Amino acid sequence: MSHFRPPSLRTTEDEKKRLRKEKLRFLFNMHDTDSDGKITLEEYRKVVEELLSRSGAIGLDAARAIADAAMLEVASTSMPDMPADYFYEGITFEHFEQILNGLEMESRMHIRFLDVNTVTMRVLYICK
């Protein structure tokens, strides 16, 4: 959960950069399920399929088509002169950082607990 903690007002710019990189690494690792340093098409397909097809609003084939199109878009932006027969191995962490460069994560990627019941928290702590 510490990855989702919003920065405090006293957080320095260097700390903000470090926190951002930690959040990006956390997100990247969620997709890079085999920990080989690349998000492959198969790994990305699995995530998209789980997110889209389980809701019931979209079928498995449509979810795969969306994942394929998104990965093709990423490949074409990272390698604009890519030959038609080139096999794109996947998204590296460095490229992942570039893709999400414009995303303002500090206010969008965090969790706040609005109604905290301390009795429940004590019970959860004791159960661990």
ROVO-39064 format. One record per residue: x, y, z of N, C-alpha, C, CB in turn; residue number from 1. Coordinates in nm, 2 decimals. Glycine has a CB too. Layout:
BEGIN
+--------+---------+--------+---------+----------+--------+--------+---------+--------+---------+----------+--------+-----+
! n_east ! n_north !   n_up ! ca_east ! ca_north !  ca_up ! c_east ! c_north !   c_up ! cb_east ! cb_north !  cb_up ! num !
+--------+---------+--------+---------+----------+--------+--------+---------+--------+---------+----------+--------+-----+
!      X !       Y !      Z !       X !        Y !      Z !      X !       Y !      Z !       X !        Y !      Z ! NUM !
...
+--------+---------+--------+---------+----------+--------+--------+---------+--------+---------+----------+--------+-----+
This chain:
BEGIN
+--------+---------+--------+---------+----------+--------+--------+---------+--------+---------+----------+--------+-----+
! n_east ! n_north !   n_up ! ca_east ! ca_north !  ca_up ! c_east ! c_north !   c_up ! cb_east ! cb_north !  cb_up ! num !
+--------+---------+--------+---------+----------+--------+--------+---------+--------+---------+----------+--------+-----+
!   0.08 !   -0.12 !   0.00 !    0.00 !     0.00 !   0.00 !   0.09 !    0.13 !   0.00 !   -0.09 !     0.00 !   0.12 !   1 !
!   0.21 !    0.11 !   0.04 !    0.29 !     0.23 !   0.05 !   0.32 !    0.30 !  -0.09 !    0.43 !     0.20 !   0.11 !   2 !
!   0.30 !    0.22 !  -0.19 !    0.32 !     0.27 !  -0.33 !   0.21 !    0.37 !  -0.36 !    0.32 !     0.16 !  -0.43 !   3 !
!   0.10 !    0.36 !  -0.29 !   -0.02 !     0.45 !  -0.32 !  -0.03 !    0.57 !  -0.22 !   -0.14 !     0.37 !  -0.32 !   4 !
!   0.06 !    0.58 !  -0.14 !    0.06 !     0.69 !  -0.04 !   0.08 !    0.82 !  -0.11 !    0.16 !     0.67 !   0.07 !   5 !
!  -0.01 !    0.92 !  -0.10 !    0.02 !     1.05 !  -0.17 !   0.14 !    1.12 !  -0.10 !   -0.11 !     1.14 !  -0.17 !   6 !
!   0.21 !    1.20 !  -0.18 !    0.32 !     1.27 !  -0.12 !   0.27 !    1.38 !  -0.02 !    0.41 !     1.34 !  -0.23 !   7 !
!   0.35 !    1.41 !   0.08 !    0.31 !     1.51 !   0.18 !   0.35 !    1.65 !   0.12 !    0.38 !     1.49 !   0.31 !   8 !
!   0.31 !    1.75 !   0.18 !    0.35 !     1.89 !   0.14 !   0.50 !    1.91 !   0.15 !    0.27 !     1.99 !   0.22 !   9 !
!   0.56 !    1.84 !   0.24 !    0.70 !     1.86 !   0.27 !   0.79 !    1.77 !   0.18 !    0.74 !     1.83 !   0.41 !  10 !
!   0.73 !    1.69 !   0.09 !    0.81 !     1.60 !   0.00 !   0.89 !    1.68 !  -0.10 !    0.71 !     1.51 !  -0.07 !  11 !
!   1.02 !    1.65 !  -0.10 !    1.11 !     1.73 !  -0.19 !   1.09 !    1.68 !  -0.34 !    1.26 !     1.71 !  -0.15 !  12 !
!   1.14 !    1.75 !  -0.43 !    1.13 !     1.71 !  -0.57 !   1.20 !    1.58 !  -0.60 !    1.19 !     1.82 !  -0.66 !  13 !
!   1.32 !    1.56 !  -0.54 !    1.39 !     1.43 !  -0.55 !   1.31 !    1.32 !  -0.50 !    1.52 !     1.44 !  -0.48 !  14 !
!   1.24 !    1.34 !  -0.38 !    1.16 !     1.23 !  -0.32 !   1.04 !    1.21 !  -0.41 !    1.11 !     1.27 !  -0.18 !  15 !
!   0.98 !    1.31 !  -0.47 !    0.87 !     1.29 !  -0.56 !   0.91 !    1.21 !  -0.68 !    0.81 !     1.43 !  -0.61 !  16 !
!   1.03 !    1.24 !  -0.74 !    1.07 !     1.16 !  -0.85 !   1.10 !    1.01 !  -0.81 !    1.21 !     1.22 !  -0.90 !  17 !
!   1.15 !    0.99 !  -0.69 !    1.17 !     0.86 !  -0.64 !   1.04 !    0.78 !  -0.62 !    1.25 !     0.86 !  -0.51 !  18 !
!   0.94 !    0.85 !  -0.56 !    0.81 !     0.79 !  -0.54 !   0.74 !    0.76 !  -0.67 !    0.72 !     0.88 !  -0.46 !  19 !
!   0.76 !    0.85 !  -0.77 !    0.70 !     0.82 !  -0.90 !   0.76 !    0.70 !  -0.97 !    0.72 !     0.94 !  -0.99 !  20 !
!   0.89 !    0.69 !  -0.96 !    0.96 !     0.57 !  -1.02 !   0.91 !    0.44 !  -0.95 !    1.11 !     0.59 !  -1.01 !  21 !
!   0.90 !    0.45 !  -0.82 !    0.85 !     0.33 !  -0.74 !   0.71 !    0.29 !  -0.79 !    0.85 !     0.36 !  -0.59 !  22 !
!   0.62 !    0.39 !  -0.81 !    0.49 !     0.36 !  -0.85 !   0.49 !    0.30 !  -0.99 !    0.40 !     0.49 !  -0.85 !  23 !
!   0.57 !    0.36 !  -1.08 !    0.58 !     0.30 !  -1.22 !   0.64 !    0.16 !  -1.21 !    0.68 !     0.39 !  -1.30 !  24 !
!   0.74 !    0.14 !  -1.13 !    0.80 !     0.00 !  -1.12 !   0.69 !   -0.10 !  -1.07 !    0.92 !     0.00 !  -1.03 !  25 !
!   0.61 !   -0.06 !  -0.97 !    0.51 !    -0.14 !  -0.92 !   0.41 !   -0.18 !  -1.03 !    0.43 !    -0.07 !  -0.80 !  26 !
!   0.36 !   -0.08 !  -1.11 !    0.27 !    -0.10 !  -1.22 !   0.33 !   -0.19 !  -1.32 !    0.23 !     0.03 !  -1.28 !  27 !
!   0.46 !   -0.16 !  -1.36 !    0.53 !    -0.24 !  -1.46 !   0.54 !   -0.39 !  -1.41 !    0.67 !    -0.18 !  -1.48 !  28 !
!   0.57 !   -0.41 !  -1.29 !    0.59 !    -0.55 !  -1.24 !   0.45 !   -0.62 !  -1.23 !    0.65 !    -0.54 !  -1.10 !  29 !
!   0.34 !   -0.55 !  -1.22 !    0.21 !    -0.61 !  -1.22 !   0.19 !   -0.67 !  -1.36 !    0.10 !    -0.51 !  -1.19 !  30 !
!   0.24 !   -0.61 !  -1.46 !    0.22 !    -0.66 !  -1.60 !   0.33 !   -0.76 !  -1.64 !    0.22 !    -0.54 !  -1.70 !  31 !
!   0.45 !   -0.74 !  -1.60 !    0.56 !    -0.83 !  -1.63 !   0.56 !   -0.95 !  -1.54 !    0.70 !    -0.75 !  -1.62 !  32 !
!   0.47 !   -1.04 !  -1.57 !    0.44 !    -1.15 !  -1.48 !   0.56 !   -1.25 !  -1.47 !    0.32 !    -1.22 !  -1.52 !  33 !
!   0.64 !   -1.26 !  -1.57 !    0.75 !    -1.35 !  -1.57 !   0.88 !   -1.29 !  -1.52 !    0.77 !    -1.42 !  -1.70 !  34 !
!   0.88 !   -1.16 !  -1.49 !    0.99 !    -1.08 !  -1.44 !   1.11 !   -1.09 !  -1.53 !    1.03 !    -1.13 !  -1.30 !  35 !
!   1.09 !   -1.08 !  -1.66 !    1.20 !    -1.08 !  -1.76 !   1.24 !   -0.94 !  -1.80 !    1.17 !    -1.17 !  -1.88 !  36 !
!   1.18 !   -0.84 !  -1.75 !    1.21 !    -0.70 !  -1.78 !   1.14 !   -0.65 !  -1.90 !    1.36 !    -0.70 !  -1.81 !  37 !
!   1.04 !   -0.73 !  -1.95 !    0.96 !    -0.68 !  -2.07 !   0.81 !   -0.72 !  -2.05 !    1.01 !    -0.74 !  -2.20 !  38 !
!   0.73 !   -0.63 !  -2.09 !    0.58 !    -0.67 !  -2.09 !   0.56 !   -0.71 !  -2.23 !    0.49 !    -0.54 !  -2.05 !  39 !
!   0.54 !   -0.84 !  -2.25 !    0.52 !    -0.90 !  -2.38 !   0.37 !   -0.89 !  -2.42 !    0.56 !    -1.05 !  -2.38 !  40 !
!   0.34 !   -0.92 !  -2.54 !    0.20 !    -0.91 !  -2.59 !   0.12 !   -1.01 !  -2.51 !    0.20 !    -0.95 !  -2.74 !  41 !
!   0.17 !   -1.13 !  -2.48 !    0.09 !    -1.23 !  -2.41 !   0.06 !   -1.18 !  -2.27 !    0.17 !    -1.36 !  -2.40 !  42 !
!   0.16 !   -1.12 !  -2.20 !    0.13 !    -1.07 !  -2.07 !   0.03 !   -0.95 !  -2.07 !    0.27 !    -1.02 !  -2.00 !  43 !
!   0.04 !   -0.86 !  -2.17 !   -0.05 !    -0.75 !  -2.18 !  -0.19 !   -0.80 !  -2.22 !    0.00 !    -0.65 !  -2.29 !  44 !
!  -0.20 !   -0.90 !  -2.30 !   -0.33 !    -0.96 !  -2.34 !  -0.40 !   -1.01 !  -2.21 !   -0.31 !    -1.07 !  -2.44 !  45 !
!  -0.32 !   -1.08 !  -2.13 !   -0.38 !    -1.14 !  -2.01 !  -0.44 !   -1.03 !  -1.92 !   -0.28 !    -1.22 !  -1.93 !  46 !
!  -0.37 !   -0.92 !  -1.90 !   -0.42 !    -0.81 !  -1.82 !  -0.54 !   -0.75 !  -1.88 !   -0.31 !    -0.71 !  -1.80 !  47 !
!  -0.54 !   -0.72 !  -2.01 !   -0.65 !    -0.66 !  -2.07 !  -0.77 !   -0.75 !  -2.07 !   -0.62 !    -0.62 !  -2.22 !  48 !
!  -0.75 !   -0.88 !  -2.10 !   -0.86 !    -0.98 !  -2.09 !  -0.92 !   -0.98 !  -1.95 !   -0.81 !    -1.12 !  -2.13 !  49 !
!  -0.84 !   -0.99 !  -1.85 !   -0.89 !    -0.99 !  -1.71 !  -0.97 !   -0.87 !  -1.68 !   -0.78 !    -1.01 !  -1.61 !  50 !
!  -0.92 !   -0.75 !  -1.72 !   -0.99 !    -0.63 !  -1.69 !  -1.12 !   -0.61 !  -1.77 !   -0.90 !    -0.51 !  -1.71 !  51 !
!  -1.12 !   -0.64 !  -1.90 !   -1.23 !    -0.61 !  -1.98 !  -1.33 !   -0.72 !  -1.99 !   -1.18 !    -0.58 !  -2.12 !  52 !
!  -1.29 !   -0.84 !  -2.01 !   -1.38 !    -0.95 !  -2.03 !  -1.46 !   -1.00 !  -1.91 !   -1.31 !    -1.07 !  -2.10 !  53 !
!  -1.40 !   -0.98 !  -1.79 !   -1.46 !    -1.03 !  -1.67 !  -1.58 !   -0.94 !  -1.63 !   -1.36 !    -1.03 !  -1.56 !  54 !
!  -1.58 !   -0.82 !  -1.68 !   -1.70 !    -0.73 !  -1.65 !  -1.82 !   -0.77 !  -1.72 !   -1.66 !    -0.58 !  -1.69 !  55 !
!  -1.80 !   -0.85 !  -1.83 !   -1.92 !    -0.90 !  -1.90 !  -1.96 !   -0.81 !  -2.01 !   -2.03 !    -0.93 !  -1.81 !  56 !
!  -1.91 !   -0.69 !  -2.01 !   -1.95 !    -0.59 !  -2.11 !  -1.88 !   -0.61 !  -2.25 !   -1.91 !    -0.45 !  -2.06 !  57 !
!  -1.77 !   -0.69 !  -2.25 !   -1.70 !    -0.71 !  -2.37 !  -1.65 !   -0.86 !  -2.37 !   -1.58 !    -0.62 !  -2.38 !  58 !
!  -1.65 !   -0.92 !  -2.49 !   -1.61 !    -1.06 !  -2.50 !  -1.46 !   -1.08 !  -2.50 !   -1.67 !    -1.12 !  -2.63 !  59 !
!  -1.42 !   -1.20 !  -2.49 !   -1.27 !    -1.23 !  -2.49 !  -1.20 !   -1.20 !  -2.62 !   -1.26 !    -1.38 !  -2.46 !  60 !
!  -1.27 !   -1.23 !  -2.73 !   -1.21 !    -1.19 !  -2.86 !  -1.19 !   -1.04 !  -2.88 !   -1.29 !    -1.25 !  -2.97 !  61 !
!  -1.29 !   -0.96 !  -2.83 !   -1.28 !    -0.82 !  -2.84 !  -1.17 !   -0.77 !  -2.75 !   -1.41 !    -0.75 !  -2.81 !  62 !
!  -1.16 !   -0.82 !  -2.63 !   -1.05 !    -0.78 !  -2.54 !  -0.91 !   -0.81 !  -2.60 !   -1.07 !    -0.86 !  -2.40 !  63 !
!  -0.90 !   -0.93 !  -2.66 !   -0.77 !    -0.96 !  -2.73 !  -0.74 !   -0.86 !  -2.84 !   -0.77 !    -1.10 !  -2.78 !  64 !
!  -0.84 !   -0.83 !  -2.92 !   -0.82 !    -0.74 !  -3.03 !  -0.78 !   -0.60 !  -2.98 !   -0.95 !    -0.72 !  -3.11 !  65 !
!  -0.84 !   -0.56 !  -2.87 !   -0.80 !    -0.43 !  -2.81 !  -0.65 !   -0.43 !  -2.76 !   -0.89 !    -0.39 !  -2.69 !  66 !
!  -0.61 !   -0.54 !  -2.69 !   -0.48 !    -0.56 !  -2.64 !  -0.38 !   -0.56 !  -2.76 !   -0.46 !    -0.69 !  -2.56 !  67 !
!  -0.41 !   -0.64 !  -2.87 !   -0.33 !    -0.64 !  -2.98 !  -0.31 !   -0.51 !  -3.05 !   -0.38 !    -0.74 !  -3.09 !  68 !
!  -0.42 !   -0.43 !  -3.06 !   -0.41 !    -0.30 !  -3.12 !  -0.32 !   -0.20 !  -3.03 !   -0.55 !    -0.24 !  -3.14 !  69 !
!  -0.34 !   -0.21 !  -2.90 !   -0.27 !    -0.13 !  -2.81 !  -0.12 !   -0.16 !  -2.82 !   -0.32 !    -0.14 !  -2.67 !  70 !
!  -0.08 !   -0.29 !  -2.82 !    0.06 !    -0.32 !  -2.83 !   0.12 !   -0.29 !  -2.96 !    0.07 !    -0.48 !  -2.80 !  71 !
!   0.04 !   -0.30 !  -3.07 !    0.09 !    -0.25 !  -3.20 !   0.12 !   -0.10 !  -3.20 !   -0.01 !    -0.29 !  -3.31 !  72 !
!   0.03 !   -0.03 !  -3.13 !    0.05 !     0.12 !  -3.12 !   0.17 !    0.15 !  -3.04 !   -0.07 !     0.18 !  -3.05 !  73 !
!   0.20 !    0.08 !  -2.93 !    0.32 !     0.10 !  -2.85 !   0.44 !    0.07 !  -2.94 !    0.31 !     0.02 !  -2.72 !  74 !
!   0.44 !   -0.04 !  -3.01 !    0.55 !    -0.09 !  -3.09 !   0.58 !    0.02 !  -3.20 !    0.52 !    -0.22 !  -3.16 !  75 !
!   0.48 !    0.07 !  -3.26 !    0.50 !     0.17 !  -3.37 !   0.55 !    0.30 !  -3.32 !    0.37 !     0.19 !  -3.45 !  76 !
!   0.51 !    0.34 !  -3.19 !    0.57 !     0.46 !  -3.14 !   0.71 !    0.45 !  -3.09 !    0.48 !     0.51 !  -3.03 !  77 !
!   0.74 !    0.33 !  -3.04 !    0.88 !     0.31 !  -2.99 !   0.97 !    0.28 !  -3.10 !    0.88 !     0.19 !  -2.89 !  78 !
!   0.92 !    0.23 !  -3.21 !    1.01 !     0.20 !  -3.33 !   0.93 !    0.24 !  -3.46 !    1.05 !     0.04 !  -3.34 !  79 !
!   0.93 !    0.37 !  -3.49 !    0.85 !     0.42 !  -3.60 !   0.89 !    0.36 !  -3.73 !    0.87 !     0.57 !  -3.60 !  80 !
!   1.02 !    0.32 !  -3.75 !    1.06 !     0.26 !  -3.88 !   1.07 !    0.11 !  -3.87 !    1.20 !     0.32 !  -3.91 !  81 !
!   0.99 !    0.05 !  -3.79 !    0.99 !    -0.09 !  -3.77 !   0.94 !   -0.17 !  -3.90 !    0.90 !    -0.13 !  -3.65 !  82 !
!   1.02 !   -0.26 !  -3.95 !    0.98 !    -0.34 !  -4.07 !   0.86 !   -0.42 !  -4.04 !    1.09 !    -0.43 !  -4.11 !  83 !
!   0.78 !   -0.45 !  -4.14 !    0.65 !    -0.52 !  -4.12 !   0.67 !   -0.66 !  -4.06 !    0.58 !    -0.53 !  -4.26 !  84 !
!   0.79 !   -0.72 !  -4.09 !    0.81 !    -0.86 !  -4.04 !   0.88 !   -0.86 !  -3.91 !    0.88 !    -0.94 !  -4.15 !  85 !
!   0.91 !   -0.75 !  -3.85 !    0.98 !    -0.74 !  -3.72 !   0.90 !   -0.79 !  -3.60 !    1.03 !    -0.60 !  -3.70 !  86 !
!   0.96 !   -0.87 !  -3.52 !    0.89 !    -0.91 !  -3.40 !   0.92 !   -0.82 !  -3.28 !    0.92 !    -1.06 !  -3.36 !  87 !
!   0.82 !   -0.75 !  -3.23 !    0.84 !    -0.66 !  -3.12 !   0.83 !   -0.74 !  -2.99 !    0.73 !    -0.55 !  -3.12 !  88 !
!   0.95 !   -0.74 !  -2.92 !    0.96 !    -0.83 !  -2.80 !   0.88 !   -0.78 !  -2.68 !    1.11 !    -0.84 !  -2.76 !  89 !
!   0.86 !   -0.66 !  -2.67 !    0.78 !    -0.61 !  -2.56 !   0.83 !   -0.48 !  -2.50 !    0.78 !    -0.71 !  -2.44 !  90 !
!   0.75 !   -0.43 !  -2.40 !    0.78 !    -0.29 !  -2.35 !   0.88 !   -0.31 !  -2.23 !    0.65 !    -0.23 !  -2.30 !  91 !
!   0.99 !   -0.24 !  -2.24 !    1.09 !    -0.23 !  -2.13 !   1.04 !   -0.13 !  -2.03 !    1.23 !    -0.20 !  -2.19 !  92 !
!   1.10 !   -0.14 !  -1.91 !    1.07 !    -0.04 !  -1.81 !   1.10 !    0.10 !  -1.85 !    1.14 !    -0.07 !  -1.68 !  93 !
!   1.21 !    0.12 !  -1.92 !    1.24 !     0.26 !  -1.97 !   1.14 !    0.31 !  -2.07 !    1.38 !     0.25 !  -2.04 !  94 !
!   1.09 !    0.22 !  -2.15 !    0.99 !     0.27 !  -2.25 !   0.85 !    0.29 !  -2.18 !    0.97 !     0.16 !  -2.36 !  95 !
!   0.82 !    0.21 !  -2.08 !    0.71 !     0.22 !  -1.99 !   0.71 !    0.36 !  -1.93 !    0.70 !     0.11 !  -1.89 !  96 !
!   0.82 !    0.40 !  -1.88 !    0.84 !     0.53 !  -1.82 !   0.81 !    0.64 !  -1.92 !    0.98 !     0.55 !  -1.76 !  97 !
!   0.86 !    0.63 !  -2.04 !    0.83 !     0.73 !  -2.14 !   0.69 !    0.73 !  -2.18 !    0.92 !     0.69 !  -2.27 !  98 !
!   0.62 !    0.62 !  -2.19 !    0.48 !     0.61 !  -2.23 !   0.40 !    0.69 !  -2.13 !    0.43 !     0.47 !  -2.24 !  99 !
!   0.43 !    0.67 !  -2.00 !    0.35 !     0.73 !  -1.89 !   0.41 !    0.87 !  -1.84 !    0.34 !     0.64 !  -1.78 ! 100 !
!   0.50 !    0.92 !  -1.92 !    0.57 !     1.05 !  -1.88 !   0.47 !    1.16 !  -1.85 !    0.66 !     1.09 !  -1.99 ! 101 !
!   0.37 !    1.18 !  -1.93 !    0.27 !     1.29 !  -1.91 !   0.16 !    1.26 !  -1.81 !    0.21 !     1.32 !  -2.04 ! 102 !
!   0.16 !    1.14 !  -1.75 !    0.05 !     1.11 !  -1.66 !   0.09 !    1.16 !  -1.52 !    0.03 !     0.96 !  -1.65 ! 103 !
!   0.00 !    1.24 !  -1.46 !    0.02 !     1.30 !  -1.33 !  -0.03 !    1.20 !  -1.23 !   -0.06 !     1.44 !  -1.32 ! 104 !
!   0.07 !    1.13 !  -1.17 !    0.04 !     1.01 !  -1.08 !   0.02 !    1.05 !  -0.94 !    0.14 !     0.91 !  -1.09 ! 105 !
!   0.07 !    1.16 !  -0.90 !    0.07 !     1.20 !  -0.76 !  -0.07 !    1.22 !  -0.70 !    0.15 !     1.33 !  -0.73 ! 106 !
!  -0.16 !    1.28 !  -0.78 !   -0.30 !     1.29 !  -0.73 !  -0.39 !    1.19 !  -0.79 !   -0.35 !     1.43 !  -0.77 ! 107 !
!  -0.35 !    1.11 !  -0.89 !   -0.44 !     1.01 !  -0.95 !  -0.41 !    0.87 !  -0.90 !   -0.43 !     1.02 !  -1.10 ! 108 !
!  -0.30 !    0.84 !  -0.86 !   -0.26 !     0.70 !  -0.82 !  -0.23 !    0.70 !  -0.67 !   -0.15 !     0.65 !  -0.90 ! 109 !
!  -0.34 !    0.70 !  -0.59 !   -0.32 !     0.68 !  -0.45 !  -0.45 !    0.63 !  -0.39 !   -0.28 !     0.81 !  -0.38 ! 110 !
!  -0.45 !    0.58 !  -0.27 !   -0.56 !     0.53 !  -0.20 !  -0.58 !    0.61 !  -0.07 !   -0.55 !     0.38 !  -0.17 ! 111 !
!  -0.70 !    0.66 !  -0.04 !   -0.73 !     0.72 !   0.08 !  -0.84 !    0.65 !   0.15 !   -0.77 !     0.87 !   0.06 ! 112 !
!  -0.82 !    0.63 !   0.28 !   -0.92 !     0.56 !   0.36 !  -1.01 !    0.67 !   0.42 !   -0.86 !     0.47 !   0.46 ! 113 !
!  -1.13 !    0.68 !   0.38 !   -1.22 !     0.79 !   0.43 !  -1.29 !    0.75 !   0.56 !   -1.32 !     0.83 !   0.33 ! 114 !
!  -1.32 !    0.63 !   0.58 !   -1.39 !     0.58 !   0.70 !  -1.31 !    0.47 !   0.76 !   -1.54 !     0.54 !   0.66 ! 115 !
!  -1.22 !    0.50 !   0.85 !   -1.14 !     0.40 !   0.91 !  -1.19 !    0.36 !   1.05 !   -0.99 !     0.46 !   0.93 ! 116 !
!  -1.22 !    0.23 !   1.06 !   -1.27 !     0.18 !   1.19 !  -1.15 !    0.12 !   1.26 !   -1.38 !     0.07 !   1.16 ! 117 !
!  -1.11 !    0.18 !   1.37 !   -0.99 !     0.13 !   1.44 !  -1.01 !    0.00 !   1.51 !   -0.95 !     0.23 !   1.54 ! 118 !
!  -1.14 !   -0.03 !   1.54 !   -1.17 !    -0.16 !   1.60 !  -1.14 !   -0.27 !   1.50 !   -1.31 !    -0.17 !   1.65 ! 119 !
!  -1.19 !   -0.25 !   1.38 !   -1.16 !    -0.35 !   1.27 !  -1.01 !   -0.36 !   1.24 !   -1.24 !    -0.31 !   1.14 ! 120 !
!  -0.94 !   -0.25 !   1.24 !   -0.80 !    -0.25 !   1.21 !  -0.73 !   -0.34 !   1.32 !   -0.74 !    -0.11 !   1.21 ! 121 !
!  -0.77 !   -0.32 !   1.45 !   -0.70 !    -0.40 !   1.55 !  -0.73 !   -0.55 !   1.53 !   -0.75 !    -0.35 !   1.69 ! 122 !
!  -0.85 !   -0.58 !   1.49 !   -0.88 !    -0.72 !   1.47 !  -0.80 !   -0.78 !   1.36 !   -1.03 !    -0.74 !   1.45 ! 123 !
!  -0.79 !   -0.70 !   1.25 !   -0.71 !    -0.75 !   1.14 !  -0.56 !   -0.77 !   1.18 !   -0.72 !    -0.65 !   1.02 ! 124 !
!  -0.51 !   -0.68 !   1.26 !   -0.37 !    -0.68 !   1.30 !  -0.35 !   -0.80 !   1.39 !   -0.33 !    -0.56 !   1.38 ! 125 !
!  -0.44 !   -0.83 !   1.48 !   -0.43 !    -0.95 !   1.57 !  -0.44 !   -1.08 !   1.49 !   -0.54 !    -0.94 !   1.67 ! 126 !
!  -0.52 !   -1.08 !   1.38 !   -0.54 !    -1.20 !   1.30 !  -0.41 !   -1.24 !   1.22 !   -0.65 !    -1.19 !   1.21 ! 127 !
!  -0.33 !   -1.14 !   1.19 !   -0.21 !    -1.17 !   1.12 !  -0.12 !   -1.24 !   1.20 !   -0.15 !    -1.04 !   1.06 ! 128 !
+--------+---------+--------+---------+----------+--------+--------+---------+--------+---------+----------+--------+-----+
